[in-house]
């Protein structure tokens, strides 16, 4: 019998690197079992939260100011 491991994460990059198959669960309900190579990150996130998710957020570099509290 082949040994299987369980890895729980919300980090899609980790999932794509470590896993070959995923089971997506939302609110205690299985949303499906998928081969990682055959499903897009956008599809995984949609199944996880129930709506489209913006995966790439453009942020300006931080520009720290003087400390207000020490």
N, C-alpha and C positions, 0 to 999 in steps of 0.2 A: 504494500500500500504506500502510495506517495505521500510524503509529509507536506502539510500545508501550513502556512503561517498566516496570522491575522495582523494587519497593519491598519490603524485607524488614523485618518488625517483629513484636514480640509485643504491642505496645500497641494495643489494640482501638479506642480513640478515634481514634488517628491513622489507622488503617486505614479506619475509617468515613468520615473527613473527606477522605482523599486518593484512595481507590481506588473503582472502580466494579465490579471483579470481583476475586475472590481465589482463590488456590490454596492449600489448607491441606496442609502436609506434616508428618508425624509419623514420626520415626525413619527418614527416607529414603523413606517411602512416601506417595504422594499420597492424601490422604483425601477429596479432592473439589475441584471448581471451582464457585464460587457467585457469583451477583450479590450485591453487598454489601447492596443494598436489600431483598433477599428472605431474608436469614438473620439470626437474632438473635445478639447477642454471646455469650449463653450457649451457643448451638450451636457457634459458632466456637471458643470456649475448650474445649468438650468434645471437638471433633475434634482440637484441637491437643495436648491432654494425655491423652486417653483416659478421662476421668472428669469428673463434674460439678465445677465450680470455683465457689467463692464469690467473686463479683466486687465486692461492696460490703462492705467490712470496717469495722465501727464501732470507732473508736479514741477514747480520751479524749485531750484536749489534753495536750501535753507540759508537764511542770512541772519544769524543770531545777533541780537542787540545787547545792550548793557543789561546785566542782571538786575531785576527789580526786587528780589528777595534773596537774602543770604542767611 
